[in-house]
């Protein structure tokens, strides 16, 4: 892997700094390939964020070697080496290469501007410390993980106000939470009885999908109008007609069971301890709302819900389709 990096970088003569960058690129992209082989895509959440940090650090060190748009070629080399010993590497090769390339293109679009902003920041500061606000701006506006900003700072013998960064981060979380709650209180796509019913139905659908397809299913997003619900979730293949029927039947079974819908307020750690699902919201404030539907479903959510599932009517899935690599979409209605 390192040899291939040297070829792409066209390095003449080895230095300690160059060899360090080569090793970082090799190690980080290898780790990224194995995470991608589990159909995890780069994001700002959980393993997706770990993956994003790995790829972006490799890209930054590639830039130090004057390399651009190289991650896919290195990934191809990694796939050649490990595809026999690790079947998942071979099986998900196309996904690995596609996601690697997309993440590099996305980051390169802001990297130069972000580095320029970093240079402006260090010219402006009067101490040896970069403020948490500036570090957060690099994260929010230019996609710089805090670890990357720390590394850049260390190279200039500067420090980062990590505590200040965390405070800015929490402030942003709280603003996002309030905006979400305001959006829900003002309605989903439209505040109406029908939209509220459909929103409640997404909770039943989410749990039914996990029961039928497996607990690896996670909500990626939803869109609700008074006419229908649209629910995106991670899954690596087309859902069969038999599975769709099972999911639909399970949702209707729980509607007919007349399950009560209960709301509780608690801390996010307590919600997770109680088994509440929390895959859609990126970050949460100190207190969250947890909605339980009988003993069947429990989710962290800020949206409006009915009092009892018997209010929903008949649930019908009208379409199932793929919308991106590893992401499926269900459209459904209540009749």
N, C-alpha and C positions, 0 to 999 in steps of 0.2 A: 504493500500500500504506500509506504513511504517513498519507494522507488518511483512509483507512478506520479506522486506529488512532485518529486524533484524534476521529472520529465516535463510536467505541465508548467512548472514554475521556471524551467530553464535556468536553474541556479548554477552559477559559476563560482565554485569555492564555497566551503562550508564555514559558517560562523555559529557561535553558540546561540544567537538569537534566531537564526534561520532554522537550525535544527529543532529548537524549541517549538517554533511555529509548525514545522512539518509534523512533529509528534502530536501536537495538539489537534491538528487537522485530522490526522489518521485515527487517533483515539476517539475523538468526538464524533466523526462521521461513521465510524464503525458502530459505536453505541447507538447512534441515531438510526442506523439501518435496522438494528435488532428491535428497536421500539416500533419503527414503522412496520416491521414484519408482523406486528400484533394488530395492525390496522388502526394504529393511533395516529392521528394527524396533528400537525403543529397547531397550537392554540394558546390561549392565556389561562388555561385551566389544567390542573392536575398533571398527568403525564404528558399531555400535549404541551404544557409550558416547559417541562423538563426537556422535551424534544426540541422545542423552539430555541431554548438557550444553547443546547449542544450545537445545533446547526449554525446559529448566528455567531457563536464564538469561533467556529471553524471558518466561517466566511470572513470574519474580521482578521483572523491570522492569514487567510489566503490573500487578503488585500495587502498585508505587510510584505508578502512575497510577490506582489504585483500580479496576482491571479484574479480573474473574474470569470463567473459562470463555469465553475469547475466541479461543483459538488456532485452533479450527475455522473460525470466521468469517474470520479473517485468511487462513487457508490457502485458503478458498474464493475469496477475492480474488486470491491468488497464482495459483491454478489458472486463473482467468478470463484473467489477463494472459498466462500462458506456455503454455497448452494447445495453441495453434496451432503455435508455434515448436518445442515439445518434445512429441512424440507420447507419450512415456512418462509425462508429467505427466497427460495426458488418460486414458491407458490405465489407470493405477493410481490414479486420483482417489479412488475409494471407500476404497482401502487407506490413502492419505495422510490423509484426513479422519478415518477411524476410529482409526488409530494416534495421531494428534495429540491427539484428544479423550481417548483412554484414558490417554495419558501425563500430560495435564494433570490429569485426575481423580485419578490415582494420586499425583501430586506434591502436589496441593492437600491431600490427606488428611494429609500429614505436614508441610507447609510451615509452618503456623502454630505447631505444636509445636516445630519445629526453630528457628524464629526466636526463640521464647520461650527455648529452651535456649541459643541464642547470647547473648541478653541476660543470662541468668543467668551464663554463663561470663565475660563481660566485667565483670560486677559482682564476681565472685570473684577474678579475677586481680590480682596485685599489681605486675605489670610491664606493659610495652607489647607483650607477646607472648603469643599464644594457643598453648598447648602442642599438640604433635603428637597427643597422646592425645585432647584435646578436639576437635581438628579431625577426627580419625578417627571419633570418636563421632558427630559431625554427619553424616559420610559414611555410616557403617554403620547408624545408627539412624533417620536422617531423610532419607537420600538426597541430602545436599548434596554435589555435586561439590566437590573441593578448590578449584577456581577460583572457585566461588561464595562459599565461606567467605573466601577471600583478598580478594574484592571487598568483602564485608561488612566485613572487618577494615580495609581501606584507607579505607573511608568513615568509620571511627572513628579513623583514624590509628594503627592497630595493625598488628602483623606476625604472621605465622604461622610456627611452627617447622616448616618444610617437611621438614627432615631427620628430625625426630621423627615426622612424619606417615608418611614413607616407612618408617621402622622399625616403626611400628605396623602398617602395611599388610603388610609382609613377614612380620611375626609372625603376622598373621591368615592369610596365604597358607600358611605352614608348618603351622599348626594345621588348616587345611582339607585340606591334602595328607595329613597324618597320619591325619585322620579318614577320608578316602577310602580310604587304604591299609588301615586297620584294618577298614573295612567290606568291602573286597574280600577281605582275608585271612580274615575271619570268614564269608565267603560273599557272594553277590550277594543275591538275595532269599532264597536258601537255598544253603548250601555243599554242593554235591553234584557228582558226575561229570557229570550231565546239564546242570546250570547252567553249569559250566565249559566244556563243549562248545559250548553256545549262545552264551556270551560270546565264545569264539574265532570263532564263525560271524559275529558282528556285524562283526568286522574285515573278513572276506571280503565281507560284504554292503555295507559302507561303500565299499570300493574298487570293487566291481562297479557300484554306483549312480553313482559318479563317472565310471566308464568309459562307461556306457551313456547317462546323462542329462547329463553335463557336469561339469567340475571345480568349478562353483559350488556343487555339492551339499556341504552341511556337516551333520555330526551335531548334532542339538539335544538329544538325550538318549536313554536306553534304559532298559528295565525287563526284567529277566530272572528267570524262575522255572524250575523243573525241567521244566515242560511246554512253554514257548514263549518266544520273544524278542519284544520290542516295540522298534522302532527309529524314532525321529523324526528327520526331516531337512528342511532348507529346500528347497522347490521350489514354483514358482508355479502349477502345474497338476496335474490328475490324471494319474497314470502310466498309459499305455495297457497293454492286455493283452499286446501284442507286446513292449513294453519290460520288463514284469514277467517274461515268459518268458526274455528275454535275460539279465536280472539273475540269475534263478534258475539258468539253464544255466551262466552263468559261475562262479557260486559252486560248483556241483556239479563243474564241470570242475577247479577248483582243489582240491577235496576229493579227487577221484580221482587228482590228480597227486601225492598224498602229499608235500606240501610241509612241510619242517621249520619248527618255530616256535622262534625264537631270542630270548632276552632279553639286552639290554645296558643298562648304567647309564652315563649321561653328563649333561652340563649341558644345560639346555633350549635355549640358543642352538645348541649342537652338534647336538642332535636336529633342530631346524628346518633347520639347514644341510644335514643328510643327507636332508631331504625327509620327515621324519616328520610325520604328520597330528596335530594337537593342537587340535581344535575344541571338544571337549566340556568339558574341565577349564577352569575360569575362570582360575586362577592356578597357578603351579608353584613348587616349591622349587628349591634350587640343583642338586640331582641328581634326574633323572627316570628311569623305566624305559621303555625303548623295545622294543616287540615287533615282530619282522620275521617275516613268513610267506613263506618262500622269497624270491624277488625281486619278489613280487607286492604285498605290503602292508607298510607300516611306520607304526606309531602309538605315540604317547606314551600309556601306560596303566599302571594299577596293579593290574589284575585278574588272576585266575588263568587259565591257558591250557593247552590240551593240548600234547603234544610234537610231534604231527604231524597234519596235516589228515585223514589217512586214518582217524583215530579218530572223525570226526564223523558219518559215515553220510550219508543222503540229505537234502538241504536242500529245504524246500518253503515257498513264500510262500502263506499262507492268506487274507490280507486286505491291502488297500491303501486308505487313506482320508485325508481331510483332517481335521486337528484344530484348526487355527487359520489365520489369514491367512498364506499363504506357508509353511505347515508341513504336511508329509505324514507319515503313519505306516504302517509295514509291520509286520505280525505274521507270524511264521514259526515253523516247527517242524523238528526233526530226526527222521528216521524210520529 
